[in-house]
Amino acid sequence: MADGTTYKRCSCTGTDGKALGQKCTKLRRPGGGWSHRHGIWSYQIELPATAEGKRRGPLRRSGFATQDAANDQLAQVRELLALAEPSELTVRNQIADLIKRTLAETDVLPSVEVTRRKIRTRQDLTQEMTVAQWLEEFLKRKRKIEETTRRSYEGHIRLYLTPYLGHIRLDRLKVGDVAGMFEQIEEFNDVIAERRASAEREVRASVKYRRPVSTATMHSIRATLRHALNLAIRQDRLIDFNPAAVLEMPAKTRPKALVWTRERVEEWHRAFRDYRTAERARRGGRRIDPIDAYIRVPRPSAVMVWTPEQTRLFLEEAGRHRLFALYKLITLRGLRRGEACGLRWKDLDLDAGTAHIAWQLVQLAGRVHEGRPKTDASMRTIALDAGTIATLRAHQRRQHEERLAAGEAWKGTGFVFTQSDGDRLHPQHVSDQFLWLAYLAGLPPI
């Protein structure tokens, strides 16, 4: 019975009340052939021994209308068992456990192709991989990526994909599951807005560090999931279909940049004064953070631009700050925040009037990371005007004075822009100071 056999039986009982099973005379026609009207077809086959080496009882299944139907399922059992070599005892045992469990749960046999894939990728056949488990494996395999990209993947997985989809079996993930995740994210966006507007401090505090998820961020979350599922298809063939790839989402549009005209500035200042008055009244006269109010007041567009005159006013205010050279360099030469923070003296040639952009400091989960710009196009050499060169030389002299004052406590990081002890800057500190300078200059935010 190692290869299994099919047989016919019925539920008739004899005079002693015992089931006749295969001995019932009605199972055969007078000529010896099988009766088409009596009994049902069954099959049985021996399964490999357990992990402890104990003999299993044979697998028996019945309820088939024809012998061909019973033979077809028996052939599928044989094909499943043949996926492992006789010497692969652990795999053969897992296949047997998988057959029995799947039949008990679904009344159908496991897919031969899916089982073959799992064996080839050395998965435990007794466990079904969930979305969360695959996403964890996905991160382990993404070794040669930028740290910023890794942090982005980790954030999407930790905050959204695992909480909403992690419990679902990978091979059962559907388009509706992914769409449902984004619907719940949008619902929580509404909750954040409602709680922020609450008069109760405890309610506002419950979403203090939560920001609404924008459409652009949702597209990024979907891109992370799509990439992870494509890897499951390409490398391990764990699934045949990528639900994230066909999901329709709202178009991701870039906001239109607007200039701060006089009328827009006047309207914003009125809104700013009204907001501060309302917030102070709502908080019972308690002080409010001016910068918090400064960035919360709605603007005509998410992307606002200063005029040249407004930019001049900002630089005048920044001229009294120790990082004036950094803000002037960003303003006039278009450096990104991380590129300005990562500029090193060895990449700066004040005699030739050039700066080579080859390094950056980025903020990841509150920590500062050093590295090269993400793309080759970002690696560039820029020309410096005479005014900027003079400002950088003045900054160099000030840094030299700070180094002498710090003595042995000076940290020789080699960066052009540093803290007062020579340590590297935190990019967020640069942004915070920028907001303060713009606020003190009486300018609307950009």
Residue pairs with C-beta under 8 A, 6 or more apart in sequence:
1 44
1 45
1 46
1 58
2 45
2 46
3 45
3 78
4 43
4 44
4 45
4 46
4 74
4 77
4 78
5 43
5 44
5 45
5 74
6 41
6 42
6 43
6 67
6 70
6 71
6 74
7 22
7 41
7 42
7 43
7 44
8 22
8 27
8 34
8 39
8 40
8 41
8 42
8 67
9 21
9 22
9 24
9 27
9 39
9 40
9 42
9 62
10 20
10 21
10 24
10 26
10 27
10 38
10 39
10 40
11 19
12 19
12 20
12 24
12 26
13 19
13 20
14 20
24 38
24 39
26 35
26 38
26 39
27 34
27 35
27 38
27 39
28 34
28 35
29 35
34 67
40 62
40 63
40 64
40 65
41 62
41 64
41 65
41 66
41 67
41 69
41 70
42 60
42 61
42 62
42 63
42 64
42 70
43 60
43 61
43 62
43 64
43 70
43 71
43 73
43 74
44 58
44 59
44 60
44 61
45 58
45 59
45 74
45 77
45 78
46 56
46 58
46 59
47 56
47 58
47 59
47 81
47 96
47 99
47 100
48 56
48 81
48 89
48 92
48 93
48 95
48 96
49 55
49 56
49 93
50 56
50 93
51 90
51 93
56 96
59 77
59 99
59 100
59 103
61 70
61 73
61 103
64 70
64 73
73 109
76 109
76 112
77 99
77 109
79 112
80 95
80 98
80 99
80 109
80 110
80 112
80 115
81 92
81 95
81 96
83 91
83 95
83 112
83 115
83 116
83 119
84 91
84 92
84 95
84 119
85 91
86 92
91 119
91 125
94 124
94 125
94 126
95 115
95 125
97 125
97 126
98 110
98 115
98 125
98 126
99 109
99 110
101 126
102 108
102 109
102 110
103 109
114 171
115 125
117 236
117 237
117 238
118 125
118 238
119 125
120 237
121 236
121 237
121 238
123 129
128 169
128 170
128 171
129 169
129 170
129 171
129 238
130 166
130 167
130 168
130 169
130 170
131 161
131 162
131 165
131 166
131 167
131 168
131 169
131 170
131 173
132 162
132 165
132 166
132 167
133 170
134 170
134 228
134 232
134 238
135 157
135 161
135 162
135 166
135 228
138 153
138 228
138 231
138 232
139 150
139 153
139 154
139 157
141 231
141 235
142 150
142 153
145 153
146 371
146 374
147 362
147 364
147 369
147 371
148 362
148 364
148 369
148 374
151 364
151 365
152 220
152 224
153 224
156 220
156 221
156 224
156 225
157 224
160 181
160 185
160 213
160 221
161 181
161 221
161 224
161 225
164 180
164 181
164 184
164 185
165 173
165 177
165 178
165 181
165 225
168 177
170 232
170 238
170 239
171 238
171 239
173 229
173 239
173 243
174 243
175 243
175 246
175 247
177 243
178 222
178 225
178 243
178 244
178 247
179 247
182 218
182 222
182 249
185 213
185 218
186 213
188 213
189 212
189 213
191 207
192 207
192 210
192 211
192 212
193 212
195 203
195 204
195 206
195 207
196 204
196 207
198 204
199 282
213 221
215 249
215 250
215 251
215 252
215 253
216 252
218 249
219 249
219 252
222 244
222 247
222 249
225 244
226 242
226 244
226 245
229 239
229 242
229 243
229 244
229 245
230 242
230 245
232 238
232 239
233 239
233 240
233 241
233 242
254 303
255 301
255 302
255 303
256 301
256 303
257 301
257 303
257 304
257 305
258 264
258 300
258 301
258 303
258 304
258 305
259 304
259 305
259 306
259 307
260 268
260 304
260 305
260 306
260 307
260 310
260 443
260 444
260 446
261 307
264 300
264 444
265 444
268 297
268 299
268 300
268 444
269 444
271 297
271 298
272 293
272 294
272 297
275 293
275 296
275 297
276 288
276 290
276 293
279 288
279 293
280 286
280 287
280 288
290 439
291 432
291 435
291 436
291 439
294 435
294 439
294 445
295 435
295 445
299 444
299 445
304 444
304 445
304 446
305 446
306 314
306 443
306 446
310 443
311 331
313 441
313 442
313 443
314 327
314 331
314 437
314 438
314 441
314 443
315 324
315 327
315 328
315 331
316 441
317 437
317 438
317 440
317 441
318 324
318 327
318 328
318 437
321 327
321 433
321 437
322 398
322 420
323 417
323 425
323 430
323 433
324 391
324 395
325 388
325 391
325 392
325 394
325 395
325 416
325 417
326 340
326 341
326 416
326 417
326 430
327 434
327 437
328 388
328 391
329 335
329 340
329 343
329 355
329 388
329 391
329 392
330 336
330 337
330 340
332 385
332 388
333 355
333 382
333 384
333 388
334 382
335 343
335 357
335 382
336 360
336 378
337 427
337 430
337 431
338 360
338 361
338 362
338 363
338 427
339 357
339 359
339 360
339 373
339 378
340 417
340 430
341 360
341 361
341 415
341 417
341 424
341 425
341 427
341 430
342 359
342 360
342 361
342 370
342 415
343 355
343 357
343 359
343 415
343 416
343 417
344 359
344 414
344 415
344 416
345 414
345 415
345 416
346 414
347 355
347 356
347 357
347 358
347 359
348 354
348 355
348 356
348 392
348 416
349 355
349 356
350 384
350 389
350 392
350 393
350 396
353 383
353 384
353 385
353 386
353 389
354 381
354 382
354 383
354 384
355 381
355 382
355 384
356 380
356 381
357 373
357 378
357 379
357 380
357 381
357 382
358 372
358 373
358 379
359 370
359 371
359 372
359 373
360 370
360 371
360 372
360 373
361 368
361 369
361 370
361 424
361 425
361 427
362 368
362 369
362 371
362 427
363 369
363 426
363 427
363 428
368 424
368 426
368 427
370 424
372 379
373 379
384 392
392 416
395 416
395 417
399 416
399 418
399 422
402 410
402 420
402 421
402 422
403 410
403 422
406 420
406 421
406 422
409 421
410 421
410 422
411 418
411 421
411 422
411 423
412 422
413 422
413 423
413 424
415 424
415 425
417 425
418 424
418 425
419 425
435 445
438 445
438 446
439 445
